[in-house]
Amino acid sequence: MIKRNLILGLTTFALGLTMSACTEAPAPDAAPDTTPDIAAEAVDADPSQRFGRWQMDSDNPPPSINIMTYEAWNGDGMAITVASTNAGGEDNEWGYNTMFDGDFHAVGGQDNAETAVEWVNETTTRIINKRGGRVTQVIINMLSEDGNTIENEYVRMDAAGKITGVSHATYRRIQ
């Protein structure tokens, strides 16, 4: 429980830093720009520690499954693919590529979606998801010391940047 509270505290802190760049006052009739300035200090991290296949822990009965695959891409980057099957047996797959530079890239398999990824430290990334041009979710993705578990904290936001929900998922290395 202490570890979980620490992770949630760090996630909230990281989200606050992410969103603090969005505090400029918009024009009176303009929608707020919730796109964070995610430029960060360069972190010398090795994405290859994440390469492989990861299955999300779930209490949902088969055929439900969620597999995340990380592969080398474009030198120091990574290609991410998420393949899932829901309880009704319907398959879904989407993915994106990143150089961990905070630049937004299109998400294949999702309409009007973009994702930006940057290193927070050697084992943690911050993932920012946009839908229709606005930030909808920030994910803090933490690799365990033994390299066999990834903990994701998902923070969802409304159009004004207000947090509407926080959830957690654990992925375990399967290959």
C-alpha positions in Angstrom: 0.0 0.0 0.0 2.9 2.4 0.8 4.4 1.6 -2.6 1.1 2.2 -4.3 0.6 5.6 -2.5 4.2 6.6 -3.4 3.6 5.8 -7.1 0.3 7.7 -7.1 2.0 10.7 -5.4 4.9 10.7 -7.9 2.3 10.3 -10.8 0.3 13.3 -9.5 3.5 15.3 -9.1 4.7 14.4 -12.6 1.3 15.3 -14.1 1.4 18.6 -12.3 4.8 19.3 -13.9 3.4 18.3 -17.2 0.4 20.4 -17.0 2.1 23.4 -15.4 3.2 24.5 -18.9 -0.4 24.9 -19.9 -1.2 27.8 -17.5 -1.1 30.7 -20.0 -4.4 32.5 -20.1 -6.2 31.8 -23.4 -8.1 34.4 -25.3 -11.6 34.9 -23.6 -13.4 33.0 -26.4 -10.7 30.4 -27.0 -10.7 26.8 -25.8 -7.9 26.2 -23.3 -4.7 24.7 -24.8 -4.0 21.7 -22.6 -1.0 20.6 -24.7 1.9 20.4 -22.2 5.4 21.6 -23.0 7.1 18.3 -22.4 10.7 19.3 -23.1 12.9 17.7 -20.4 16.5 17.3 -19.7 18.0 14.5 -21.8 18.2 11.2 -19.9 20.7 8.6 -21.0 18.3 5.6 -20.9 18.4 2.3 -22.7 15.1 1.3 -24.3 16.3 -2.2 -25.0 15.6 -3.1 -21.3 11.9 -2.9 -22.3 12.1 -4.9 -25.5 9.9 -8.0 -25.5 6.3 -9.0 -24.9 4.4 -8.0 -21.8 1.0 -9.3 -20.6 -1.3 -7.1 -18.4 -2.4 -8.7 -15.1 -6.2 -9.1 -15.3 -9.0 -10.7 -13.4 -11.1 -10.8 -16.5 -11.9 -14.3 -17.8 -10.7 -15.6 -21.1 -10.6 -14.7 -23.9 -9.7 -11.3 -22.4 -6.0 -10.5 -22.8 -3.8 -7.5 -23.3 -0.3 -7.9 -24.7 2.1 -5.0 -25.1 5.1 -5.5 -27.4 8.2 -3.3 -27.4 10.7 -3.5 -30.3 13.8 -1.6 -31.5 12.9 1.2 -34.0 15.1 3.6 -35.9 18.3 3.2 -33.9 17.6 4.5 -30.3 13.8 4.5 -30.6 11.1 2.0 -29.9 8.0 0.6 -31.7 5.1 -0.1 -29.3 2.2 -2.4 -30.3 -0.8 -3.2 -28.0 -2.9 -6.2 -29.0 -6.0 -7.1 -27.0 -9.0 -9.3 -27.0 -12.1 -8.3 -25.0 -14.5 -10.7 -23.1 -16.6 -10.9 -26.3 -13.7 -12.2 -28.3 -13.2 -9.0 -30.3 -9.6 -8.3 -31.2 -8.0 -4.8 -31.3 -4.5 -3.7 -32.2 -2.9 -0.2 -32.2 0.6 1.2 -31.9 3.1 4.0 -32.3 6.8 4.7 -32.6 8.9 7.0 -30.4 12.4 8.4 -30.1 11.7 9.4 -26.5 12.1 13.0 -27.5 8.6 14.3 -26.5 7.5 14.7 -30.1 4.0 13.7 -30.9 3.6 10.8 -33.5 0.4 9.4 -35.0 -1.0 6.2 -33.4 -1.8 3.5 -35.9 -5.2 1.8 -35.3 -6.7 4.8 -33.6 -8.4 7.7 -35.4 -7.1 11.2 -34.6 -4.7 9.9 -32.0 -1.1 11.1 -31.3 1.3 10.0 -28.6 4.5 11.6 -27.2 7.0 9.8 -25.0 10.0 11.1 -23.0 12.3 9.6 -20.4 11.7 10.8 -16.8 14.7 8.8 -15.5 16.5 5.6 -16.5 13.5 3.4 -15.7 10.5 5.7 -16.1 8.8 7.3 -19.1 6.0 9.8 -19.4 3.5 9.1 -22.2 1.1 11.8 -23.3 -1.9 10.8 -25.4 -3.9 13.2 -27.5 -7.2 12.6 -29.2 -8.6 15.2 -31.7 -5.7 17.6 -30.8 -6.2 17.7 -27.0 -4.4 15.8 -24.2 -6.7 13.1 -22.8 -4.3 11.0 -20.8 -0.9 11.0 -19.2 0.7 7.6 -18.4 3.7 7.2 -16.1 5.4 3.9 -17.2 7.8 2.4 -14.7 10.1 -0.6 -15.3 11.0 -2.6 -12.2 14.6 -3.0 -11.0 14.6 -6.7 -12.1 13.3 -5.6 -15.5 10.4 -8.0 -15.5 7.5 -5.8 -14.5 6.1 -2.6 -15.8 3.7 -0.5 -13.7 1.5 2.0 -15.5 -0.4 4.9 -13.8 -3.1 6.3 -16.1 -4.3 9.8 -15.5 -7.3 10.8 -17.6 -8.3 14.5 -18.2 -11.2 16.4 -19.6 -11.0 19.2 -22.2 -10.0 21.8 -19.5 -7.2 19.6 -18.3 -9.0 18.6 -15.1 -8.2 15.1 -13.9 -11.3 12.9 -14.3 -9.8 9.5 -13.3 -6.7 7.6 -12.3 -6.1 3.9 -12.8 -3.3 1.4 -12.6 -2.1 -1.6 -14.6 0.7 -4.1 -14.1 2.4 -5.8 -17.1 4.6 -8.8 -16.6 7.3 -9.9 -19.1 6.3 -13.0 -21.0 9.1 -13.0 -23.6 
